[in-house]
Amino acid sequence: MMLFNYKDYVGCAEFDEEAEIFSGRVININRDIVTFWGETREEAYQEFVISVDGYLEFCEEEHRQPEAPLCIS
């Protein structure tokens, strides 16, 4: 398991041996679902960043407040 952090959002990714990719999701929001994947750790992180930015842009376009990231301890 890998954890990523970007703009206070936390992504968790695991390697799927069958598909041979890292797949993950943002884990510190409850209402919305934000996912990402990549063939390498670096690609998974880049896709996580793109997914978070895309989520924030989507919320702005829809004129709604993005879900604030929960504090994970």
N, C-alpha and C positions, 0 to 999 in steps of 0.2 A: 504494500500500500504506500502511496505517495501523497503528500499534502502540499498544496500550492497556496500562496497567498497573493492577492492583488486587489488593491482598493478596499481592503478589509473583508473581501469575500474569500472564502476558503474552499478550494477544490480538493476532492479526494479521488484518486485514480488507482485502478488495479489493472494488472496485466491479465488479459484473457488469452490463455495459451491456445485455445482452439482457433480463435480469430486472429491471433498474433498481433494484437493491438492493446494499447492502454486506453481504457474507457473510464470516464469519470463524470462527476456532477458537482455542482456547488452545494456544499452541505450545511452552510449556516444561514439558509433562508428556508421558510416553511411553505409559503403560499405558492411561489413560482418554481418552475423546474428549469434549470440551466445545465446542459450537458456538454461534453466535449470528448474528443478522442484523438489519438495520435499513434503513429507507428513507433516512435521513440519517446523517451522521457522529455527531451527538449521539444519535440513537436507537440506532445500532450500539453506542456506548459504554454506554448505559444497559442494553441487552440483554446485553452482555458482563458487566457487574456482576451482573445478575440471574442469568446462567448460572453464574458462579463461585459466588455465594451458594447457588444451587440445587444445584450439585455438592457443596459442603461440607455442606449439609443432608442430601442423599441419603446421603452417606457416614456421617454421624452416625446416621441412621435405620437404616442397614444394619449398624451397629456395626463399621465398618471404617475404617481410617486413610486419609484422602484422600492422593492422591499429592502429595508435596512438590514445589513448583515448582523446576525446575532453574535454575541461574544462567545467564543469557545475557549474553555479553560482546560 
